[in-house]
């Protein structure tokens, strides 16, 4: 399910003394069934952008098209002056296409397709048992209780929580287990796209790796993943494409290997640890191929090749 942003802008507190532009004229196409990372400094517009995808926010100007659902500004754009008859006709046709009237049913359908996992999603848990919490989403989308519980159990097993967790209170679980419950709650609605905002924040290294491995498996099974992160090690290990944001604009769209090695400090980012280590080895005289380097195994293989060729 591709997502297309066209001339998308958003300003918080519009037309007030506190107004603050967050997004500025974004044109971007996110492909179907891909693992995409959105990176940038704090305040660059990443979290605002992803809230446009499932209509938690509406643009100030422009639109985002999610498989035919167009999230547009509340007010129609005024027709520019001095247009020819043909240009006026084209403008009216485009405005009619963009400014669809959305019912609550339409928005609910969109949010079923696009699952959004906020930073620290475990804070959104509220039911007295794990299975009730996970089945809440499917029931909210119209599924009967018995079917919703079945789907919830399948989602919990999918994230690695077995039957012993079903009846437990989510508030008795560890931080990593709570996060799995929250993710299962999104997966239970069978989204086409899963948007995750800093999913490893606050997790220990083992839990963080387990969480990202889960997202990779979800992507391999056909669900697109959009990852918002500051962690370039995650980008190196999992992302197929990177969207770099700066000051509310899309600075560049590239592969991880195309991004690494550049001066990322201008975005308040750092190269992945393995890439920095490879560059240090190059300075020591080893000819290291850093293209498509994602993890420690790739680095080890590059060192072996360098030794053989040397």
C-alpha positions in Angstrom: 0.0 0.0 0.0 2.0 3.0 -1.2 1.8 6.4 0.6 2.1 9.6 -1.4 2.8 13.0 0.2 2.2 16.0 -2.1 3.2 19.6 -1.2 2.4 18.6 2.4 2.7 21.4 5.1 1.6 21.6 8.7 1.7 24.4 11.2 0.9 24.0 14.9 -1.3 26.7 16.5 -2.0 28.2 13.0 -2.8 31.9 13.0 -1.9 32.4 16.6 1.1 34.1 18.3 2.4 30.6 19.1 2.2 29.2 15.5 5.1 26.9 14.7 5.7 25.4 11.2 6.4 21.6 11.5 6.3 20.4 7.9 7.1 22.4 4.8 6.1 21.4 1.2 6.9 17.7 1.5 6.8 15.6 -1.7 7.5 12.0 -1.0 6.5 8.5 -2.1 6.8 5.6 0.3 6.7 2.3 -1.6 4.5 -0.7 -0.8 5.8 -3.6 1.5 9.2 -2.0 2.4 11.2 -1.4 5.6 11.6 2.4 5.6 13.4 4.5 8.2 12.6 8.1 8.9 15.5 9.9 10.6 16.4 13.4 11.7 17.2 15.5 14.8 14.5 16.0 17.5 12.0 18.6 16.1 12.7 17.9 12.5 9.1 16.8 11.8 9.3 13.0 11.9 6.6 12.3 14.4 4.3 15.0 12.9 4.7 13.4 9.5 3.7 9.9 10.6 0.6 11.3 12.3 -0.5 12.5 8.9 -0.6 8.9 7.6 -3.5 7.7 9.7 -5.2 11.2 9.9 -4.4 11.9 13.6 -3.4 15.3 12.1 -4.6 17.0 9.0 -2.4 19.1 6.7 -2.4 22.9 6.6 -1.6 22.6 2.9 -1.2 19.8 0.4 -2.3 16.2 1.2 -1.3 12.6 1.8 -2.8 9.8 -0.2 -2.9 6.4 1.6 -4.2 3.9 -0.9 -7.0 6.2 -2.1 -7.8 7.8 1.3 -6.7 11.4 1.0 -5.9 13.3 4.2 -6.4 17.0 3.2 -6.8 20.4 4.9 -10.1 21.3 6.5 -10.6 24.2 4.0 -10.3 24.0 0.3 -7.5 25.7 -1.5 -8.6 28.9 -3.3 -8.3 28.9 -7.1 -5.3 30.9 -8.2 -6.0 34.0 -10.3 -5.2 34.4 -14.0 -5.7 30.7 -15.0 -6.8 29.7 -18.5 -10.1 27.9 -18.9 -8.2 24.6 -19.3 -6.2 25.3 -16.1 -9.3 26.2 -14.2 -11.0 22.9 -15.3 -7.9 20.9 -14.2 -7.8 22.7 -10.9 -11.4 22.0 -10.1 -11.0 18.3 -11.1 -8.0 17.9 -8.8 -9.8 19.7 -5.9 -12.7 17.4 -6.3 -10.4 14.4 -6.2 -8.5 15.6 -3.1 -11.3 17.0 -1.0 -13.2 13.9 -0.2 -15.8 13.9 2.6 -14.6 11.4 5.2 -17.0 9.7 7.6 -16.0 8.2 10.9 -16.3 4.8 9.2 -13.7 5.9 6.6 -11.3 7.1 9.2 -11.7 3.9 11.2 -11.0 1.8 8.1 -7.8 3.9 7.4 -6.6 3.3 11.0 -7.2 -0.4 10.6 -4.9 -0.4 7.5 -2.3 1.8 9.2 -1.2 0.7 12.6 0.7 3.3 14.7 2.9 2.2 17.6 3.8 5.3 19.6 6.9 5.7 21.6 6.4 3.8 24.9 3.2 2.2 23.7 3.0 0.2 26.9 1.6 3.4 28.5 -1.5 2.9 26.5 -2.4 -0.4 28.1 -5.6 -0.2 30.2 -7.5 -3.5 30.5 -7.3 -5.9 33.4 -5.9 -8.8 31.4 -3.5 -9.1 28.5 -6.1 -10.8 26.2 -8.7 -8.2 26.8 -6.2 -5.4 26.0 -5.1 -7.0 22.7 -8.7 -7.9 21.7 -10.0 -4.4 22.2 -8.8 -3.2 18.8 -10.5 -6.0 16.8 -13.7 -5.5 18.8 -13.6 -1.8 18.1 -13.4 -2.5 14.4 -16.6 -4.6 14.6 -15.3 -8.1 15.3 -17.4 -10.4 17.6 -15.9 -11.1 21.1 -15.0 -14.8 20.4 -13.3 -14.0 17.1 -11.5 -11.0 18.6 -10.1 -13.2 21.4 -9.0 -15.8 18.9 -7.2 -13.1 16.9 -5.7 -11.6 20.1 -4.3 -15.0 21.1 -2.7 -15.4 17.6 -1.2 -12.0 17.8 0.3 -12.6 21.3 1.8 -15.9 20.1 3.2 -14.0 17.1 5.1 -11.6 19.4 6.4 -14.5 21.6 3.9 -14.4 24.5 2.4 -17.8 25.1 -0.8 -18.9 26.8 0.5 -18.2 30.3 0.3 -14.5 29.6 -3.3 -14.4 28.3 -5.0 -14.0 31.7 -2.3 -12.0 33.4 -2.6 -8.3 34.1 -0.5 -6.3 31.7 0.6 -4.1 34.6 2.5 -7.1 36.2 4.7 -7.6 33.2 8.2 -6.4 32.5 8.8 -3.3 30.3 9.7 -5.5 27.3 6.7 -7.8 27.8 4.3 -4.8 28.1 5.7 -3.4 24.8 5.0 -6.8 23.2 1.4 -6.7 24.4 1.0 -3.2 22.9 2.5 -4.3 19.6 0.2 -7.4 19.6 -2.8 -5.1 20.0 -1.9 -3.4 16.8 -1.1 -6.6 14.9 -4.5 -8.0 16.0 -6.1 -5.5 13.6 -4.1 -6.9 10.7 -2.7 -3.6 9.4 -1.1 -3.3 5.9 1.4 -0.8 7.3 3.0 -0.7 10.7 4.4 2.7 11.8 6.7 2.5 14.8 8.0 5.6 16.6 11.3 4.9 18.5 10.3 1.3 19.3 13.5 0.4 21.2 13.5 3.5 23.5 13.9 2.4 27.1 14.6 -1.3 26.3 17.7 -3.2 27.2 19.9 -4.4 24.3 18.4 -7.9 24.3 14.8 -6.7 24.3 15.6 -4.1 21.7 17.1 -6.7 19.4 14.1 -9.0 20.0 11.7 -6.2 19.2 13.4 -5.3 15.9 13.7 -9.0 14.9 9.9 -9.2 15.3 9.4 -6.1 13.1 11.6 -7.6 10.4 9.6 -10.8 10.5 6.4 -8.8 10.2 7.8 -7.0 7.2 8.9 -10.3 5.5 5.4 -11.5 5.9 4.0 -8.7 3.8 3.4 -5.8 6.2 5.2 -2.6 5.4 7.2 -1.1 8.2 7.9 2.7 8.7 10.5 3.1 11.5 11.1 6.5 13.1 14.4 6.5 14.9 17.6 8.3 16.0 19.4 5.0 16.2 21.5 4.6 13.1 22.5 1.1 14.1 18.9 0.0 13.6 18.8 1.8 10.3 21.9 -0.1 9.2 20.6 -3.5 10.3 17.0 -3.3 9.1 16.1 -0.4 6.7 15.9 -0.7 2.9 15.4 3.0 2.4 16.1 6.1 4.5 14.2 9.4 4.6 16.3 12.1 6.2 14.3 15.1 7.6 15.6 18.5 8.6 13.7 21.5 9.7 10.4 20.2 8.5 11.6 19.2 5.1 12.8 16.0 3.4 16.5 16.5 3.0 17.2 13.3 1.1 15.9 9.8 0.3 18.5 7.1 -0.1 19.7 3.7 0.9 21.5 3.2 4.2 24.9 2.6 2.5 24.4 5.9 0.5 23.8 7.8 3.7 26.6 6.4 5.9 30.0 7.9 5.5 28.6 11.4 5.1 28.8 14.1 7.7 25.7 13.2 9.7 26.4 15.6 12.5 24.5 18.3 10.6 21.4 16.3 11.4 22.5 15.5 14.9 23.0 11.9 13.9 26.0 9.5 14.0 27.2 6.8 11.7 26.5 3.2 12.9 29.2 1.8 15.2 30.3 -0.8 12.6 30.6 1.8 9.9 32.8 4.0 12.1 34.9 1.0 13.1 35.4 0.2 9.4 36.5 3.7 8.6 39.0 3.5 11.4 40.4 0.3 9.9 40.7 2.0 6.6 42.8 4.7 8.2 45.0 2.0 9.5 45.6 0.7 6.0 42.9 -1.9 5.5 40.9 -1.7 2.3 37.4 -2.2 3.6 34.4 -2.3 1.4 31.6 -0.5 3.3 28.9 -0.8 0.7 25.9 -2.7 1.9 27.5 -3.2 5.4 24.7 -3.8 7.9 26.0 -5.8 10.8 29.1 -7.3 12.5 29.0 -10.3 10.2 29.2 -8.0 7.2 32.2 -6.2 8.8 34.0 -9.5 9.6 33.5 -10.7 6.0 34.8 -7.3 4.7 37.9 -7.7 6.8 38.5 -11.2 5.6 38.2 -10.1 2.0 40.6 -7.3 2.6 43.2 -9.6 4.1 42.9 -12.1 1.2 43.2 -9.3 -1.4 46.1 -7.7 0.5 
